[in-house]
Amino acid sequence: MWRHDFEPGKVVVGLVLIGGCLAYLAAAGGWWHFPSYLLLPVMAVGFCVAGTVSSLVFAVRRHRARGTDRPDGLS
C-alpha cells in the first residue's frame, strides 16, 4: 500500500530548482557562462510547466474517481 500519491508536478519543480542551482554553481566555478538575466525567466517557465502538469494530473485523477461509465455508452 502506498503512503501517498505520486505527484509529478513536485518532481518537475524539484528538477527545475536543481537545474537552477547547478547552473549557478557552474557559473560560480567558472565552468559555464550564461547571462544571469536568463535564468529567472527559464525557471519561471519551468514552474509554469510544473503547474500545468499538476493541473493535468488533478484532472485525470478526478476523471478516474468519477468512474468511466456513462449513460450513453461512450467512454
Biopython code that builds the backbone (N, CA, C, O; Angstrom):
import numpy as np
from Bio.PDB.StructureBuilder import StructureBuilder

atoms = [
    (1, "MET", "N", (0.842, -1.177, 0.000)),
    (1, "MET", "CA", (0.000, 0.000, 0.000)),
    (1, "MET", "C", (0.896, 1.252, 0.000)),
    (1, "MET", "O", (1.876, 1.339, 0.739)),
    (2, "TRP", "N", (0.530, 2.192, -0.836)),
    (2, "TRP", "CA", (1.284, 3.438, -0.936)),
    (2, "TRP", "C", (0.915, 4.359, 0.220)),
    (2, "TRP", "O", (-0.241, 4.404, 0.642)),
    (3, "ARG", "N", (1.880, 5.077, 0.719)),
    (3, "ARG", "CA", (1.611, 6.038, 1.786)),
    (3, "ARG", "C", (0.967, 7.309, 1.252)),
    (3, "ARG", "O", (0.165, 7.943, 1.937)),
    (4, "HIS", "N", (1.317, 7.671, 0.042)),
    (4, "HIS", "CA", (0.742, 8.876, -0.571)),
    (4, "HIS", "C", (0.778, 8.712, -2.079)),
    (4, "HIS", "O", (1.450, 7.824, -2.603)),
    (5, "ASP", "N", (0.053, 9.572, -2.767)),
    (5, "ASP", "CA", (0.008, 9.536, -4.222)),
    (5, "ASP", "C", (1.278, 10.149, -4.807)),
    (5, "ASP", "O", (1.877, 11.054, -4.227)),
    (6, "PHE", "N", (1.666, 9.639, -5.955)),
    (6, "PHE", "CA", (2.783, 10.214, -6.695)),
    (6, "PHE", "C", (2.333, 11.530, -7.313)),
    (6, "PHE", "O", (1.283, 11.595, -7.952)),
    (7, "GLU", "N", (3.121, 12.568, -7.125)),
    (7, "GLU", "CA", (2.777, 13.890, -7.649)),
    (7, "GLU", "C", (3.865, 14.359, -8.616)),
    (7, "GLU", "O", (4.897, 14.871, -8.182)),
    (8, "PRO", "N", (3.643, 14.189, -9.926)),
    (8, "PRO", "CA", (4.665, 14.555, -10.898)),
    (8, "PRO", "C", (4.961, 16.050, -10.949)),
    (8, "PRO", "O", (6.057, 16.438, -11.355)),
    (9, "GLY", "N", (4.022, 16.894, -10.551)),
    (9, "GLY", "CA", (4.287, 18.335, -10.539)),
    (9, "GLY", "C", (5.403, 18.695, -9.573)),
    (9, "GLY", "O", (6.209, 19.584, -9.850)),
    (10, "LYS", "N", (5.448, 18.007, -8.444)),
    (10, "LYS", "CA", (6.516, 18.253, -7.473)),
    (10, "LYS", "C", (7.865, 17.765, -7.988)),
    (10, "LYS", "O", (8.904, 18.344, -7.673)),
    (11, "VAL", "N", (7.843, 16.701, -8.778)),
    (11, "VAL", "CA", (9.086, 16.222, -9.388)),
    (11, "VAL", "C", (9.616, 17.265, -10.373)),
    (11, "VAL", "O", (10.818, 17.529, -10.415)),
    (12, "VAL", "N", (8.730, 17.848, -11.155)),
    (12, "VAL", "CA", (9.142, 18.872, -12.122)),
    (12, "VAL", "C", (9.699, 20.097, -11.393)),
    (12, "VAL", "O", (10.711, 20.657, -11.814)),
    (13, "VAL", "N", (9.051, 20.514, -10.311)),
    (13, "VAL", "CA", (9.554, 21.655, -9.537)),
    (13, "VAL", "C", (10.940, 21.344, -8.981)),
    (13, "VAL", "O", (11.835, 22.188, -9.026)),
    (14, "GLY", "N", (11.115, 20.141, -8.460)),
    (14, "GLY", "CA", (12.416, 19.753, -7.938)),
    (14, "GLY", "C", (13.494, 19.766, -9.001)),
    (14, "GLY", "O", (14.606, 20.232, -8.753)),
    (15, "LEU", "N", (13.177, 19.261, -10.184)),
    (15, "LEU", "CA", (14.153, 19.270, -11.273)),
    (15, "LEU", "C", (14.489, 20.686, -11.727)),
    (15, "LEU", "O", (15.637, 20.978, -12.061)),
    (16, "VAL", "N", (13.491, 21.566, -11.740)),
    (16, "VAL", "CA", (13.738, 22.965, -12.116)),
    (16, "VAL", "C", (14.665, 23.625, -11.103)),
    (16, "VAL", "O", (15.604, 24.326, -11.484)),
    (17, "LEU", "N", (14.407, 23.406, -9.817)),
    (17, "LEU", "CA", (15.248, 24.008, -8.782)),
    (17, "LEU", "C", (16.666, 23.439, -8.804)),
    (17, "LEU", "O", (17.637, 24.182, -8.662)),
    (18, "ILE", "N", (16.783, 22.132, -8.981)),
    (18, "ILE", "CA", (18.114, 21.526, -9.054)),
    (18, "ILE", "C", (18.865, 22.046, -10.280)),
    (18, "ILE", "O", (20.062, 22.322, -10.204)),
    (19, "GLY", "N", (18.171, 22.180, -11.402)),
    (19, "GLY", "CA", (18.806, 22.727, -12.600)),
    (19, "GLY", "C", (19.280, 24.157, -12.397)),
    (19, "GLY", "O", (20.372, 24.518, -12.836)),
    (20, "GLY", "N", (18.466, 24.972, -11.736)),
    (20, "GLY", "CA", (18.877, 26.348, -11.452)),
    (20, "GLY", "C", (20.077, 26.407, -10.524)),
    (20, "GLY", "O", (20.984, 27.214, -10.723)),
    (21, "CYS", "N", (20.081, 25.552, -9.509)),
    (21, "CYS", "CA", (21.223, 25.504, -8.584)),
    (21, "CYS", "C", (22.491, 25.054, -9.295)),
    (21, "CYS", "O", (23.564, 25.617, -9.080)),
    (22, "LEU", "N", (22.366, 24.036, -10.145)),
    (22, "LEU", "CA", (23.542, 23.562, -10.884)),
    (22, "LEU", "C", (24.066, 24.619, -11.845)),
    (22, "LEU", "O", (25.276, 24.740, -12.038)),
    (23, "ALA", "N", (23.163, 25.385, -12.450)),
    (23, "ALA", "CA", (23.594, 26.450, -13.356)),
    (23, "ALA", "C", (24.359, 27.528, -12.595)),
    (23, "ALA", "O", (25.395, 27.998, -13.065)),
    (24, "TYR", "N", (23.860, 27.923, -11.425)),
    (24, "TYR", "CA", (24.571, 28.922, -10.629)),
    (24, "TYR", "C", (25.902, 28.385, -10.111)),
    (24, "TYR", "O", (26.887, 29.123, -10.073)),
    (25, "LEU", "N", (25.949, 27.118, -9.713)),
    (25, "LEU", "CA", (27.211, 26.534, -9.262)),
    (25, "LEU", "C", (28.224, 26.444, -10.399)),
    (25, "LEU", "O", (29.411, 26.695, -10.193)),
    (26, "ALA", "N", (27.766, 26.090, -11.586)),
    (26, "ALA", "CA", (28.671, 26.025, -12.737)),
    (26, "ALA", "C", (29.189, 27.409, -13.097)),
    (26, "ALA", "O", (30.354, 27.555, -13.470)),
    (27, "ALA", "N", (28.354, 28.412, -12.992)),
    (27, "ALA", "CA", (28.798, 29.783, -13.283)),
    (27, "ALA", "C", (29.770, 30.273, -12.209)),
    (27, "ALA", "O", (30.744, 30.960, -12.519)),
    (28, "ALA", "N", (29.507, 29.921, -10.949)),
    (28, "ALA", "CA", (30.401, 30.353, -9.877)),
    (28, "ALA", "C", (31.755, 29.652, -9.967)),
    (28, "ALA", "O", (32.783, 30.234, -9.620)),
    (29, "GLY", "N", (31.755, 28.416, -10.428)),
    (29, "GLY", "CA", (33.008, 27.678, -10.570)),
    (29, "GLY", "C", (33.775, 28.021, -11.829)),
    (29, "GLY", "O", (34.922, 27.600, -11.984)),
    (30, "GLY", "N", (33.171, 28.774, -12.730)),
    (30, "GLY", "CA", (33.833, 29.173, -13.956)),
    (30, "GLY", "C", (33.760, 28.133, -15.052)),
    (30, "GLY", "O", (34.450, 28.273, -16.062)),
    (31, "TRP", "N", (32.952, 27.093, -14.896)),
    (31, "TRP", "CA", (32.839, 26.034, -15.904)),
    (31, "TRP", "C", (31.892, 26.413, -17.027)),
    (31, "TRP", "O", (32.017, 25.909, -18.143)),
    (32, "TRP", "N", (30.959, 27.286, -16.745)),
    (32, "TRP", "CA", (29.942, 27.614, -17.735)),
    (32, "TRP", "C", (29.549, 29.067, -17.544)),
    (32, "TRP", "O", (29.373, 29.520, -16.413)),
    (33, "HIS", "N", (29.413, 29.790, -18.624)),
    (33, "HIS", "CA", (28.983, 31.187, -18.545)),
    (33, "HIS", "C", (27.647, 31.331, -19.255)),
    (33, "HIS", "O", (27.470, 30.874, -20.384)),
    (34, "PHE", "N", (26.727, 31.966, -18.579)),
    (34, "PHE", "CA", (25.429, 32.258, -19.174)),
    (34, "PHE", "C", (25.000, 33.631, -18.679)),
    (34, "PHE", "O", (25.436, 34.065, -17.613)),
    (35, "PRO", "N", (24.160, 34.314, -19.428)),
    (35, "PRO", "CA", (23.661, 35.607, -18.959)),
    (35, "PRO", "C", (22.788, 35.404, -17.716)),
    (35, "PRO", "O", (21.864, 34.592, -17.731)),
    (36, "SER", "N", (23.075, 36.126, -16.665)),
    (36, "SER", "CA", (22.369, 35.926, -15.396)),
    (36, "SER", "C", (20.885, 36.284, -15.500)),
    (36, "SER", "O", (20.062, 35.723, -14.776)),
    (37, "TYR", "N", (20.545, 37.194, -16.374)),
    (37, "TYR", "CA", (19.139, 37.574, -16.524)),
    (37, "TYR", "C", (18.316, 36.483, -17.206)),
    (37, "TYR", "O", (17.088, 36.557, -17.213)),
    (38, "LEU", "N", (18.958, 35.491, -17.769)),
    (38, "LEU", "CA", (18.252, 34.444, -18.495)),
    (38, "LEU", "C", (17.708, 33.352, -17.577)),
    (38, "LEU", "O", (16.727, 32.695, -17.923)),
    (39, "LEU", "N", (18.323, 33.149, -16.425)),
    (39, "LEU", "CA", (17.941, 32.022, -15.572)),
    (39, "LEU", "C", (16.560, 32.202, -14.943)),
    (39, "LEU", "O", (15.799, 31.238, -14.862)),
    (40, "LEU", "N", (16.226, 33.387, -14.505)),
    (40, "LEU", "CA", (14.925, 33.587, -13.862)),
    (40, "LEU", "C", (13.740, 33.338, -14.803)),
    (40, "LEU", "O", (12.790, 32.669, -14.395)),
    (41, "PRO", "N", (13.751, 33.840, -16.026)),
    (41, "PRO", "CA", (12.638, 33.503, -16.920)),
    (41, "PRO", "C", (12.570, 32.007, -17.248)),
    (41, "PRO", "O", (11.481, 31.449, -17.382)),
    (42, "VAL", "N", (13.723, 31.367, -17.376)),
    (42, "VAL", "CA", (13.724, 29.923, -17.648)),
    (42, "VAL", "C", (13.123, 29.170, -16.469)),
    (42, "VAL", "O", (12.356, 28.227, -16.663)),
    (43, "MET", "N", (13.463, 29.576, -15.253)),
    (43, "MET", "CA", (12.886, 28.927, -14.078)),
    (43, "MET", "C", (11.393, 29.219, -13.975)),
    (43, "MET", "O", (10.628, 28.350, -13.557)),
    (44, "ALA", "N", (10.968, 30.409, -14.341)),
    (44, "ALA", "CA", (9.542, 30.736, -14.312)),
    (44, "ALA", "C", (8.764, 29.864, -15.298)),
    (44, "ALA", "O", (7.663, 29.407, -14.992)),
    (45, "VAL", "N", (9.336, 29.636, -16.472)),
    (45, "VAL", "CA", (8.693, 28.742, -17.442)),
    (45, "VAL", "C", (8.634, 27.321, -16.883)),
    (45, "VAL", "O", (7.638, 26.622, -17.068)),
    (46, "GLY", "N", (9.687, 26.898, -16.207)),
    (46, "GLY", "CA", (9.682, 25.575, -15.587)),
    (46, "GLY", "C", (8.601, 25.439, -14.533)),
    (46, "GLY", "O", (7.960, 24.394, -14.425)),
    (47, "PHE", "N", (8.397, 26.495, -13.753)),
    (47, "PHE", "CA", (7.334, 26.465, -12.745)),
    (47, "PHE", "C", (5.955, 26.444, -13.400)),
    (47, "PHE", "O", (5.035, 25.804, -12.890)),
    (48, "CYS", "N", (5.807, 27.135, -14.518)),
    (48, "CYS", "CA", (4.532, 27.078, -15.252)),
    (48, "CYS", "C", (4.280, 25.683, -15.802)),
    (48, "CYS", "O", (3.146, 25.203, -15.786)),
    (49, "VAL", "N", (5.323, 25.035, -16.285)),
    (49, "VAL", "CA", (5.187, 23.652, -16.759)),
    (49, "VAL", "C", (4.787, 22.742, -15.604)),
    (49, "VAL", "O", (3.950, 21.855, -15.774)),
    (50, "ALA", "N", (5.382, 22.956, -14.423)),
    (50, "ALA", "CA", (5.020, 22.147, -13.257)),
    (50, "ALA", "C", (3.570, 22.370, -12.865)),
    (50, "ALA", "O", (2.883, 21.422, -12.484)),
    (51, "GLY", "N", (3.097, 23.594, -12.950)),
    (51, "GLY", "CA", (1.693, 23.868, -12.662)),
    (51, "GLY", "C", (0.757, 23.210, -13.664)),
    (51, "GLY", "O", (-0.305, 22.709, -13.296)),
    (52, "THR", "N", (1.153, 23.213, -14.922)),
    (52, "THR", "CA", (0.357, 22.548, -15.949)),
    (52, "THR", "C", (0.309, 21.040, -15.717)),
    (52, "THR", "O", (-0.746, 20.420, -15.853)),
    (53, "VAL", "N", (1.443, 20.458, -15.369)),
    (53, "VAL", "CA", (1.488, 19.025, -15.084)),
    (53, "VAL", "C", (0.598, 18.696, -13.895)),
    (53, "VAL", "O", (-0.145, 17.715, -13.928)),
    (54, "SER", "N", (0.667, 19.513, -12.840)),
    (54, "SER", "CA", (-0.174, 19.275, -11.666)),
    (54, "SER", "C", (-1.654, 19.387, -12.007)),
    (54, "SER", "O", (-2.464, 18.597, -11.523)),
    (55, "SER", "N", (-2.007, 20.353, -12.830)),
    (55, "SER", "CA", (-3.405, 20.508, -13.233)),
    (55, "SER", "C", (-3.895, 19.322, -14.052)),
    (55, "SER", "O", (-5.018, 18.854, -13.862)),
    (56, "LEU", "N", (-3.057, 18.838, -14.960)),
    (56, "LEU", "CA", (-3.439, 17.681, -15.761)),
    (56, "LEU", "C", (-3.593, 16.433, -14.897)),
    (56, "LEU", "O", (-4.528, 15.656, -15.090)),
    (57, "VAL", "N", (-2.691, 16.240, -13.956)),
    (57, "VAL", "CA", (-2.792, 15.079, -13.064)),
    (57, "VAL", "C", (-4.061, 15.173, -12.222)),
    (57, "VAL", "O", (-4.744, 14.170, -12.018)),
    (58, "PHE", "N", (-4.379, 16.360, -11.736)),
    (58, "PHE", "CA", (-5.598, 16.549, -10.956)),
    (58, "PHE", "C", (-6.831, 16.212, -11.792)),
    (58, "PHE", "O", (-7.749, 15.544, -11.317)),
    (59, "ALA", "N", (-6.845, 16.679, -13.037)),
    (59, "ALA", "CA", (-7.995, 16.416, -13.907)),
    (59, "ALA", "C", (-8.130, 14.921, -14.207)),
    (59, "ALA", "O", (-9.240, 14.389, -14.215)),
    (60, "VAL", "N", (-7.023, 14.254, -14.449)),
    (60, "VAL", "CA", (-7.075, 12.820, -14.739)),
    (60, "VAL", "C", (-7.545, 12.049, -13.514)),
    (60, "VAL", "O", (-8.365, 11.139, -13.637)),
    (61, "ARG", "N", (-7.042, 12.395, -12.341)),
    (61, "ARG", "CA", (-7.451, 11.691, -11.125)),
    (61, "ARG", "C", (-8.917, 11.941, -10.801)),
    (61, "ARG", "O", (-9.613, 11.037, -10.340)),
    (62, "ARG", "N", (-9.388, 13.150, -11.037)),
    (62, "ARG", "CA", (-10.796, 13.455, -10.799)),
    (62, "ARG", "C", (-11.678, 12.671, -11.763)),
    (62, "ARG", "O", (-12.738, 12.170, -11.387)),
    (63, "HIS", "N", (-11.228, 12.574, -13.009)),
    (63, "HIS", "CA", (-11.991, 11.821, -14.009)),
    (63, "HIS", "C", (-12.043, 10.344, -13.637)),
    (63, "HIS", "O", (-13.091, 9.711, -13.758)),
    (64, "ARG", "N", (-10.927, 9.794, -13.188)),
    (64, "ARG", "CA", (-10.900, 8.385, -12.800)),
    (64, "ARG", "C", (-11.722, 8.111, -11.546)),
    (64, "ARG", "O", (-12.303, 7.035, -11.406)),
    (65, "ALA", "N", (-11.771, 9.076, -10.638)),
    (65, "ALA", "CA", (-12.531, 8.888, -9.399)),
    (65, "ALA", "C", (-14.033, 8.859, -9.668)),
    (65, "ALA", "O", (-14.782, 8.183, -8.964)),
    (66, "ARG", "N", (-14.465, 9.592, -10.682)),
    (66, "ARG", "CA", (-15.882, 9.605, -11.033)),
    (66, "ARG", "C", (-16.335, 8.284, -11.621)),
    (66, "ARG", "O", (-17.493, 7.894, -11.471)),
    (67, "GLY", "N", (-15.431, 7.603, -12.283)),
    (67, "GLY", "CA", (-15.797, 6.380, -13.000)),
    (67, "GLY", "C", (-15.932, 6.678, -14.471)),
    (67, "GLY", "O", (-16.190, 7.815, -14.867)),
    (68, "THR", "N", (-15.761, 5.672, -15.264)),
    (68, "THR", "CA", (-15.788, 5.895, -16.716)),
    (68, "THR", "C", (-17.099, 5.459, -17.338)),
    (68, "THR", "O", (-17.253, 5.554, -18.555)),
    (69, "ASP", "N", (-18.058, 4.979, -16.540)),
    (69, "ASP", "CA", (-19.343, 4.566, -17.100)),
    (69, "ASP", "C", (-20.217, 5.779, -17.366)),
    (69, "ASP", "O", (-20.496, 6.577, -16.471)),
    (70, "ARG", "N", (-20.639, 5.896, -18.614)),
    (70, "ARG", "CA", (-21.548, 6.984, -18.983)),
    (70, "ARG", "C", (-22.867, 6.373, -19.415)),
    (70, "ARG", "O", (-22.892, 5.247, -19.913)),
    (71, "PRO", "N", (-23.962, 7.094, -19.234)),
    (71, "PRO", "CA", (-25.262, 6.538, -19.597)),
    (71, "PRO", "C", (-25.414, 6.279, -21.087)),
    (71, "PRO", "O", (-26.159, 5.380, -21.476)),
    (72, "ASP", "N", (-24.721, 7.049, -21.938)),
    (72, "ASP", "CA", (-24.893, 6.851, -23.365)),
    (72, "ASP", "C", (-23.948, 5.792, -23.934)),
    (72, "ASP", "O", (-23.968, 5.550, -25.140)),
    (73, "GLY", "N", (-23.130, 5.161, -23.111)),
    (73, "GLY", "CA", (-22.267, 4.075, -23.536)),
    (73, "GLY", "C", (-20.915, 4.530, -24.065)),
    (73, "GLY", "O", (-20.095, 3.696, -24.451)),
    (74, "LEU", "N", (-20.667, 5.833, -24.090)),
    (74, "LEU", "CA", (-19.364, 6.345, -24.536)),
    (74, "LEU", "C", (-18.408, 6.356, -23.365)),
    (74, "LEU", "O", (-18.819, 6.483, -22.212)),
    (75, "SER", "N", (-17.129, 6.223, -23.668)),
    (75, "SER", "CA", (-16.156, 6.243, -22.573)),
    (75, "SER", "C", (-15.443, 7.566, -22.492)),
    (75, "SER", "O", (-14.589, 7.755, -21.626)),
]
sb = StructureBuilder()
sb.init_structure("model")
sb.init_model(0)
sb.init_chain("A")
sb.init_seg("    ")
for serial, (resi, resn, name, xyz) in enumerate(atoms, 1):
    if name == "N":
        sb.init_residue(resn, " ", resi, " ")
    sb.init_atom(name, np.array(xyz, "f"), 0.0, 1.0, " ", f" {name:<3s}", serial, name[0])
structure = sb.get_structure()
